[in-house]
Structure formats: C-alpha cells, structure tokens
Amino acid sequence: MIRSQSHRRLDRRNFLRAGLTMLSSPAVLAGSGIIPARADTPGTFYVSPPAPDHTLRHFASRAGIRFGAALRSPILRQAPDFSPFYVAECSSLTPEWELKWESLTYGGESYNFTDCDLIIDLARRNGLAVRGHSLLWHLSTPAWAVQRMRETRDWGIVENHIRTVVSRYRDVIDHWDVVNEPIDASGPNGLRDNVFHEVYGPDYIEQAIRLTHEIAPNARLFINDFSLEYDFPEEHARRNALIGLAEHLLSRGVPLSGVGIQAHLDLRKGRISQRDVDTFLSRLEAMGLDISITELDVYEADRSLPIDQRDDLVAQTAREFLDVALAHASVKSLTTWGLSDRFSWLSEPPQGQPGNRGLLYDELWQAKPMRQAVVEALIG
Ligand code: XIL
C-alpha cells in the first residue's frame, strides 16, 4: 500500500505507550490526537495530516486547481482531532449536509445556522473557500416548503430561501451549486419533474441562477448532477440532457458559470468510459463553461475481496476518471465527498456491512491508494 511519507507514524509500541486505555474505546477521544485501534487493523496509525508540501491542496494548486472535500459538522463537534486533515488537505470545503434547505430549517420554518456556521467559521479562520451545496435540491426541500409552494405557487418561497442563505455567506461562499440534480433523461425536456418544475415550470432554474447572481454577483454559479461517467444509454441521455440545459441557459444570457459533475463512481457499473467523459467535458468546455468535480467517491462492487485488492480497484477507477477529467483546462476544482471512510455516506447503513472503502483515507485515517491516485493524477 502506498502511503504519504509525510504522515507522522506511530508504530504499535508508541501507540500503546500513548495510551492503553484507548484500545477499548470505540470512539475518538477528543483532544487526544490518537485514533483508537480496532482489533482487525494493523498496528500503524497516522495521527497527523501531511506536511504542507505533501498536501492535496499543494498538488492541486500546482496543477492550477482547487482541492476540496465535503465536511459534516458532527466531525467538528465530536471528533475535532480530524479537522486538521481537512484544513491541511483542502483549499475549499463543501458542507455535506448543513447548507441544504431541510437542514437549515430542520424541525420548523425558522432558520438555524449553528451547524453550518461551524464549518463556515473553520473555513474563515483558515482562509479556505467554501462551495455552497446546494440551494435547490428535490431531496432536501422541507415538507412545509413543498406544501406551501404547491398551495400558493408563490416564487417568494424560493426567493426568500435563496436570499437568506446566499446573503449570509456572501463573503466566503464563492461557488454555488444553485440547482442540484435538475436532470432526468426521461423527464420533460430532460429535466427532473421536481416540485420546482412542477410548480414554477422549467424556468425555475434560470430564475434561481439569476437571483443568486443578483445577491452574490462575484460567486461562480453551477448546476450539479450525477451519473455522467459510464457508457450506458441512460448516461448518454443524461449527458445530452445536461448539455442541452446548459446551452439553453447560456442562450438566454443566464449567468451560469459552469457544470458540476458529482462523480460518484461505482464499480458495480464496471469501468468508466474515458472516451465518453472526454467528449462530454470537451463539449462543455467548448461552451465556455467551467467544470467542477464536486463529489468524487467510489462505491465498491465486492467488499469480500482482500483489502489491498479492494483499495487498488477503488484507486484505479478514480485514476481513470481523473486522468481524463484533469486533462481539461476547464476543470478548475476537484472535491471528494469526504476524506475518510469513517465519515462517508457510502458507509452509512444499510450498505455499511462491512463499510465501503471509497475515499482517500480509511477509517483510521491511514492514507489509501486512492489518495495516491489523486496525487498522481494531479501531478499528471
Ligand atoms: C448526501 C449525504 O452525503 C448523505 O449523508 C445524506 O444523507 C444525503 O445526501 N448527491 C449530492 C449530495 O448532491 O448532496 C448527497 O449527499 C450525495 C448525492
């Protein structure tokens, strides 16, 4: 396995010296800097992030792009020892949950920014950028808002949401996924018939982007979508639908800066189609759009294989994708959907038995071959 040499290494003896009691603890001990061992893991532990000239942000900045990761606020509350990994590795953070409409108004209609502020403040303190994710997403629209939209057809409901959130974080959020997952290849004109489409019609996308631009004129504004990497009829149709949408918006003078490719790669689908990704990115590029890789991770096909083999398969598919993506000058940012398998939506139940290993670090924050694949792809 390839590991970054810059990590401070604790062998088992030092680890034991550092605190025998931790071995029995299933939880991370806040402030200890030590990650407890698990019976099934070898005796090597990395407890600090790489040195500045070995970080992902370093390699990314040499390639002229940003490296970012999704971060969820419970990490900052319950496992603050891990935040240095995010600060060291990233030039940008994406709140994984906290900016979503439903998270911001959880349990009622009034906004609660406490969780989001935790992440934003970490970014502010450390001079990191923030990618705002996302203003409108069918899966994170609170029930009360859905109901109100259907009843009143009042655009003011959406407008109030966008104004409230975008103006609050105008100083630090410089990229917005304004609309998340607007595409449905079999939907009307390739659009998803979500509540916004249903109530306001297809122009909701244009209206949302224009409004965001009015409030944060310097922010880069994106539409963001998934399942764009494989050679299946469905994914061809999705790529075409996304291009069609972008063309339509640009032809109407909508201030769309770019397209976000989520890049949730999936080994169950086989290998990605480098040719199709290349063609797709070239078409977007030719339209003058920026491209952001926004949520890279890898879902495994077979978790019963030996770990080294699993990790190599994950790294290989990430590398195949990145080699094509990063060859495009319009790809200006790369974000992974988390850093460690310990905090990955792919490891969440019911899928998480045993946990998926689709991110750069394992559960004990040992760098995995996928991290090395990202480094090598960035170095080019
Ligand atoms: C996911 C989170 O990672 C999960 O923890 C949550 O339960 C659901 O949302 N595409 C997106 C992200 O745009 O917002 C999703 O994040 C993953 C799929």
Residues whose N, C-alpha, C, O or C-beta is under 5 A from the ligand:
A	BS01	XIL	E96 N180 W345
